[in-house]
Amino acid sequence: MRRCTRTSSLRRADSRACPGAYDAPAGSASRRGATALECALLLSASVVLALGVADPVWLAFHRSALARSVGAGCRAGASVDPGVGDAGWAALETSTEAAILDALADAGAACEPHECAVTITSFGRGPARTLGCTVSRDFSPLTPMVLDPVRIESTTVVRMEWQR
């Protein structure tokens, strides 16, 4: 009885006597076709996986940037003097909105004034007066595979430094 070994020196004719002992050389046409098929299957699955993960990560980035920017802009606005009887309230609103939009641009999530709805409100009376800042904007996903376009919003309330 003949002993079968796995060597590349076996011929196809010998492979009938020793099943599994003959492997196609790495550069053969049958192996190249199998490699191309494996590559196509793995590449398509990898692309779908990457695109499926990209949109939720992009949404999380925009929510985080919006929250940080609203917080920073509202804190900047809380340090502006609204004046006696709110005489400087318009200046406070303008500077707060500008600070929020600048912070969004610095965070890499720039928003034109007509794209973002910015609301600045005041709550209470001195000595416990607070400034509330709310910003909402539309979010468009990179690909429409996983998420639909949504409106994201962030609100921050900060105690005003000038209590009159």
N, C-alpha and C positions, 0 to 999 in steps of 0.2 A: 504494500500500500504506500502510496506517495504522500509525503509530508508536505502540507501547505504552509507557506510563509508569506508574509506580506512584504513583497518587494516590488519595486518598479520594473524589475527585469522580466516579470511574468508577461507573457503574451496573452492576447485575448483568447486564444485557443486553450491556454492553460487555465483560464479563469472558469471554464465550465467544470473542470475537475476540482477546482478549489474556489467555490463561490465566495465572493467578498474579498478575495485576495488581490484582485486587479482593480486599481483605481485609475481613473482617467488622469492623464497629466494635467498640471495646473493650467496650462495654456490651451487646452483642447477646446473645440467649439462648443461641446455640450456643457462644459463647466462655465464658459463665458456667458452663455444664455442663462444659466441658473444664477450667476452672480448679478446679472442685469436685473433679473426678476426680483431677487432679494433686495437689491438696492432700491428699485421702484416701490416695493411694498413698504420698506422701512422709511424711505424718504417721505412718502405721502402720509404715513402715520405720524411722523415727526412734525411735518408742517401743520397738520390738523391740531396736534397737541400744542405746538408753539402758539398758533393763532388763538386757540381756545384759552390759553393762559394769559395772553397779552391784554385782552380787553378788561378782565377784572383787575389786573395790575394797573392798567392805565386809569381806570375809574378810581381805584384806591389812591393813586398819586394825585388826581385832581381833587378828590375830597380832602385829602391831607393838606394840599397846598391852599385850598380855599379856607379851611379852618385856621391854619397858621396865619394866613394873610388877613383874615377878618380880625383875628385876635390882635395882631400887631397894629393894624390900622386903627382899631377901636381904642387901644391903649394910647396911641399917638393923639387921637382926637380928644380923649379924656383929659389930656394935659393942656388943652386950649381953653382960654378963659371965655365963657359964653357972655360975659358982660352983665351988668346990672339989668335985671328985667329981661334977660335974653337978648340984649341989644346986638350981641355978636354971634347969635345963633347961626345965621347964614354962613358966616366965616368958619364957624366950627364944623358945620355940615360939609362945606366945600373942602376943607383941609382933611377931614376924616375920610371922605370919599377918595380924595387923591392919594392919601396914605395907603388905603386898602388896595387901590388899583396899582400903585407902585409896588407894593409887597407881592401882589399876584404876578406882576411882570418879573420881579426878582426871583420868584419861585419857579419860573419857567412855565407858568400857566396864564399868560397874559390875557386880558379881557378888555375889549373896547367898552367904553361907557354905555353904548346902546346894547351890548350883549349881556351885561350884568345888571341885575336889578338891585340897587343899593338903597337900603332904608336905614336912616339914622333917627333914633327916637331918644327921648329923655324920660326917665321914670323918677317919681318921688320929688321931694323938696329937700333943700339943704337942712341939715348937714348929711343927709343920706341920699343925695341925688346920684343917679347912675345914668350911664350912656349905653344904649343898646344899638348894636350894629347887626344888620342882617343882609346877607348877599346871596342871591340865587342866580344860577346860570344854567344854560343848557349844556349837556355833555353828549358828545357824539362819539361812539366807539370807533376804534380803528377799523374793525371788520364787523359786519352785521351778523356774524355767525353765532355769537353767544349772547350778547346784550343788545337791547334796544336803546335808542336815544332816551335819556332821562333828564330831569331837571334836578340839579343838586343844590343844596342850601346849607348855609352855616350861619349860626347866630352866636354873638358874644355880648355879654353884659359886663361893663367895667364901671367901677366907682369913679366919679369925676373928681379931679383934684381941686377944682375951684368950686367951692360950695357957697353960693350966694342966694 
